[in-house]
Amino acid sequence: MTLLAVYLVCALVGAVIALWRAPAWPRYNLLLAIAAAPQIAHVLGIHLSEMFIVSVVAMILWCICNHRIAGVPLVAGGAALNMLAMAWHGGAMPVRADILADLGYHFDAGVLLEGSKDIVVHGSPLWLLSDWLPVSTGFFTLIVSPGDLLIVGGVLAWLMFSHPSTSEREHPMIAFHSPSPSPEKRVRLVPGRSARPALTRLALLAAADPALAEQLLRDPLNAADAHPHYRVTLDAHDRATLAAIRARARTVGEFLGELAAEVDGA
């Protein structure tokens, strides 16, 4: 159960770092749990090779949904390398018998290693993607793959460099447990003359028209130009601001909240 213990220690360290600096929280983590389930089952001695395709599809969908978060592209690349090697061997990660022998472990080809996701092979066309890199400490030795290293690097990048959205910073626990508030409750415009009149007009129109708000989230520049009754003329500064907000926002509420903050000068 060494590998399971390592997973638990890594999860604990990650939780401590997350509490320290609050990274951006990924979405649709049920997909990640589905993708990880067959691997955890392997570690526990339960072999679910028929779930491998489900695991691959769930991982792809999770990475697509979270690709804007720092570190997720690295995790996606590492997972892709691992899954390619595992697909060649029925959902188990190959590890060469000669590498195990060099570490003092002798197994016949075809043996599924207890407490791991590995199957012993004499050779593999994709051996460079398999578990072949020994990592030794004073307490244990692990054999990892290049994909594992990319995944670890991606998780570290997520913990250290991702940033939560405005709504997550203001209400981190609410953002985790409940859906985003309605756009009308998110928009707070300070009365008085605005330094960004075009954006102010656009924010008021979007707050009054949910359809326009949805269009702004998908394509803010074209939506602003194509309003059927109230055309909004944006300068280069306004367009750059809308593009930056769109890159950060994941929901209509977040988009309108950040737009209101720009209008108010927050």
VMD Tcl script that draws the C-alpha trace (Angstrom):
set ca {
  {0.00 0.00 0.00}
  {3.03 2.26 -0.40}
  {1.58 3.97 -3.46}
  {-1.71 4.70 -1.69}
  {0.21 6.20 1.24}
  {2.15 8.42 -1.18}
  {-1.12 9.57 -2.79}
  {-2.54 10.45 0.63}
  {0.58 12.38 1.66}
  {0.59 14.31 -1.63}
  {-3.11 15.12 -1.18}
  {-2.44 16.39 2.35}
  {0.44 18.59 1.20}
  {-1.70 19.92 -1.63}
  {-4.52 20.73 0.78}
  {-2.14 22.68 3.02}
  {-0.86 24.72 0.06}
  {-4.44 25.31 -1.15}
  {-5.45 26.64 2.26}
  {-2.38 28.89 2.25}
  {-2.96 30.62 -1.11}
  {-6.42 29.58 -2.39}
  {-5.89 28.58 -6.05}
  {-8.62 28.63 -8.68}
  {-10.99 25.74 -8.02}
  {-11.53 23.51 -11.09}
  {-15.05 22.76 -12.29}
  {-16.80 19.43 -12.86}
  {-14.57 17.49 -10.48}
  {-16.96 14.52 -10.59}
  {-15.41 13.84 -14.02}
  {-11.97 13.76 -12.39}
  {-13.22 11.31 -9.76}
  {-14.63 9.06 -12.51}
  {-11.31 9.21 -14.38}
  {-9.33 8.33 -11.25}
  {-11.62 5.55 -10.04}
  {-10.06 2.70 -12.11}
  {-6.54 3.74 -11.03}
  {-7.49 3.83 -7.36}
  {-9.21 0.47 -7.79}
  {-5.97 -0.97 -9.26}
  {-4.02 0.25 -6.22}
  {-6.60 -1.46 -3.97}
  {-6.30 -4.70 -5.95}
  {-9.58 -4.31 -7.87}
  {-9.02 -4.48 -11.63}
  {-11.54 -2.56 -13.75}
  {-9.95 -2.67 -17.19}
  {-13.40 -2.36 -18.81}
  {-13.67 1.13 -17.23}
  {-10.58 2.41 -19.04}
  {-12.51 4.03 -21.93}
  {-14.85 5.74 -19.46}
  {-11.81 7.00 -17.56}
  {-10.25 8.40 -20.75}
  {-13.46 10.19 -21.81}
  {-14.00 11.65 -18.32}
  {-10.40 12.93 -18.19}
  {-10.66 14.55 -21.63}
  {-13.91 16.31 -20.70}
  {-12.48 17.55 -17.38}
  {-9.38 18.96 -19.07}
  {-11.48 20.72 -21.73}
  {-13.73 22.28 -19.08}
  {-10.74 23.58 -17.09}
  {-8.14 24.31 -19.78}
  {-7.89 28.01 -18.84}
  {-6.68 27.18 -15.31}
  {-2.92 27.28 -14.81}
  {-1.42 23.79 -14.64}
  {-4.34 21.95 -16.23}
  {-2.67 21.76 -19.70}
  {0.34 20.07 -18.07}
  {-1.94 17.64 -16.23}
  {-3.74 16.92 -19.51}
  {-0.44 16.23 -21.30}
  {0.79 13.91 -18.56}
  {-2.51 12.04 -18.42}
  {-2.49 11.65 -22.20}
  {1.00 10.10 -22.15}
  {0.03 7.69 -19.37}
  {-3.25 6.69 -20.99}
  {-1.53 6.06 -24.31}
  {0.86 3.60 -22.67}
  {-1.93 2.01 -20.63}
  {-4.22 1.62 -23.64}
  {-1.55 -0.60 -25.23}
  {-1.66 -2.92 -22.19}
  {-5.36 -3.24 -21.40}
  {-5.61 -0.33 -18.97}
  {-2.54 -1.18 -16.83}
  {0.71 0.78 -16.86}
  {3.63 -1.31 -18.18}
  {6.84 -1.57 -16.16}
  {9.80 -3.51 -17.53}
  {10.99 -6.61 -15.69}
  {14.66 -5.65 -16.11}
  {14.10 -2.28 -14.39}
  {12.44 -4.04 -11.46}
  {15.31 -6.55 -11.38}
  {17.84 -3.72 -11.10}
  {15.99 -2.62 -7.96}
  {16.01 -6.15 -6.53}
  {12.48 -7.18 -7.48}
  {11.98 -10.22 -9.72}
  {8.62 -10.81 -11.41}
  {7.50 -12.72 -14.48}
  {5.97 -10.89 -17.41}
  {2.21 -10.52 -17.19}
  {2.12 -10.14 -13.40}
  {-0.04 -7.32 -12.06}
  {1.90 -5.72 -9.22}
  {-0.07 -5.67 -5.99}
  {-0.86 -2.21 -4.65}
  {-0.08 -0.46 -7.94}
  {-1.47 0.14 -11.42}
  {1.48 -1.66 -13.11}
  {1.80 -4.81 -15.17}
  {5.23 -6.40 -15.66}
  {6.42 -6.67 -19.27}
  {9.66 -7.70 -20.97}
  {9.31 -4.87 -23.45}
  {6.81 -2.45 -24.93}
  {6.70 -0.34 -28.10}
  {5.79 2.57 -25.82}
  {8.26 1.82 -23.03}
  {9.46 5.45 -22.96}
  {5.96 6.39 -21.75}
  {5.81 3.58 -19.19}
  {6.97 3.51 -15.56}
  {10.75 3.39 -15.90}
  {12.11 6.32 -13.83}
  {13.09 5.21 -10.28}
  {12.48 7.75 -7.50}
  {14.12 6.68 -4.23}
  {13.84 8.15 -0.73}
  {15.04 6.83 2.57}
  {11.69 5.10 3.10}
  {10.54 3.78 -0.26}
  {11.28 3.52 -3.98}
  {8.76 4.38 -6.67}
  {9.01 3.88 -10.41}
  {7.26 6.69 -12.25}
  {6.58 7.63 -15.86}
  {7.28 10.88 -17.75}
  {3.51 11.43 -17.68}
  {3.52 11.21 -13.88}
  {6.17 13.94 -13.73}
  {4.09 16.18 -16.00}
  {1.02 15.61 -13.82}
  {2.95 16.50 -10.66}
  {4.31 19.61 -12.37}
  {0.80 20.58 -13.46}
  {-0.61 20.17 -9.95}
  {2.21 22.31 -8.53}
  {1.62 24.96 -11.20}
  {-2.09 24.95 -10.32}
  {-1.39 25.32 -6.59}
  {1.23 28.05 -7.01}
  {0.15 30.09 -10.04}
  {-3.61 29.81 -10.59}
  {-5.81 32.62 -9.30}
  {-9.45 32.43 -8.21}
  {-12.05 34.55 -9.96}
  {-13.45 37.67 -8.34}
  {-16.51 35.82 -7.01}
  {-14.34 33.02 -5.54}
  {-12.17 35.59 -3.75}
  {-15.21 37.33 -2.27}
  {-17.16 34.17 -1.33}
  {-14.87 31.12 -1.59}
  {-17.10 28.70 0.34}
  {-20.30 29.89 -1.35}
  {-18.65 29.51 -4.76}
  {-17.79 25.93 -3.88}
  {-21.16 24.86 -2.49}
  {-23.79 26.84 -4.37}
  {-24.52 28.12 -7.87}
  {-23.61 31.67 -8.83}
  {-26.12 34.33 -7.83}
  {-28.31 35.83 -10.54}
  {-26.75 38.59 -12.63}
  {-29.13 41.17 -11.17}
  {-27.76 40.59 -7.67}
  {-24.17 40.67 -8.84}
  {-24.22 44.06 -10.57}
  {-23.66 47.05 -8.31}
  {-23.13 50.34 -10.11}
  {-22.09 53.41 -8.13}
  {-24.41 56.36 -8.91}
  {-22.87 59.41 -10.53}
  {-20.95 60.21 -13.68}
  {-18.98 57.25 -15.07}
  {-15.51 57.50 -16.56}
  {-16.45 54.58 -18.84}
  {-19.83 55.63 -20.31}
  {-19.92 52.97 -23.05}
  {-19.21 50.16 -20.58}
  {-21.74 51.65 -18.14}
  {-24.41 51.61 -20.84}
  {-23.48 48.07 -21.79}
  {-23.60 46.87 -18.17}
  {-27.05 48.39 -17.64}
  {-28.38 46.88 -20.86}
  {-26.99 43.45 -19.95}
  {-28.41 43.60 -16.43}
  {-31.85 44.31 -17.89}
  {-31.62 41.76 -20.72}
  {-30.50 38.18 -19.76}
  {-30.21 37.22 -23.44}
  {-27.71 40.03 -24.04}
  {-25.82 38.99 -20.90}
  {-25.49 35.44 -22.27}
  {-24.26 36.80 -25.61}
  {-21.69 38.98 -23.86}
  {-20.28 35.96 -22.04}
  {-19.86 34.07 -25.32}
  {-18.69 36.91 -27.59}
  {-18.61 40.30 -25.85}
  {-17.31 42.40 -28.74}
  {-19.83 41.23 -31.33}
  {-22.68 41.26 -28.82}
  {-21.96 44.89 -27.95}
  {-22.00 45.87 -31.64}
  {-25.08 43.86 -32.56}
  {-27.65 45.04 -30.01}
  {-30.90 45.45 -32.00}
  {-32.02 48.75 -30.41}
  {-29.12 50.33 -28.52}
  {-25.84 50.12 -30.36}
  {-22.88 50.68 -28.02}
  {-19.77 52.23 -29.51}
  {-16.65 50.88 -27.81}
  {-13.17 52.37 -28.03}
  {-9.96 50.32 -28.00}
  {-9.71 50.54 -24.20}
  {-13.28 49.29 -23.76}
  {-12.69 46.40 -26.17}
  {-9.49 45.38 -24.37}
  {-11.34 45.49 -21.04}
  {-14.16 43.27 -22.35}
  {-11.67 40.78 -23.81}
  {-9.80 40.59 -20.48}
  {-13.02 40.07 -18.50}
  {-14.15 37.34 -20.93}
  {-10.83 35.53 -20.48}
  {-11.37 35.40 -16.71}
  {-15.13 34.93 -16.38}
  {-16.74 31.49 -16.40}
  {-20.37 32.45 -15.78}
  {-22.71 35.32 -16.67}
  {-22.69 36.42 -13.04}
  {-18.90 36.61 -12.96}
  {-18.82 38.51 -16.27}
  {-21.33 41.12 -15.14}
  {-19.73 41.40 -11.71}
  {-16.32 42.17 -13.19}
  {-17.88 44.53 -15.74}
  {-19.57 46.43 -12.93}
  {-16.27 46.61 -11.05}
  {-14.58 48.13 -14.11}
  {-17.38 50.68 -14.49}
  {-17.14 51.63 -10.82}
  {-13.38 51.83 -11.00}
  {-12.92 49.10 -8.34}
}
mol new
graphics top color blue
foreach p $ca { graphics top sphere $p radius 0.5 }
foreach p [lrange $ca 0 end-1] q [lrange $ca 1 end] { graphics top cylinder $p $q radius 0.2 }
display resetview
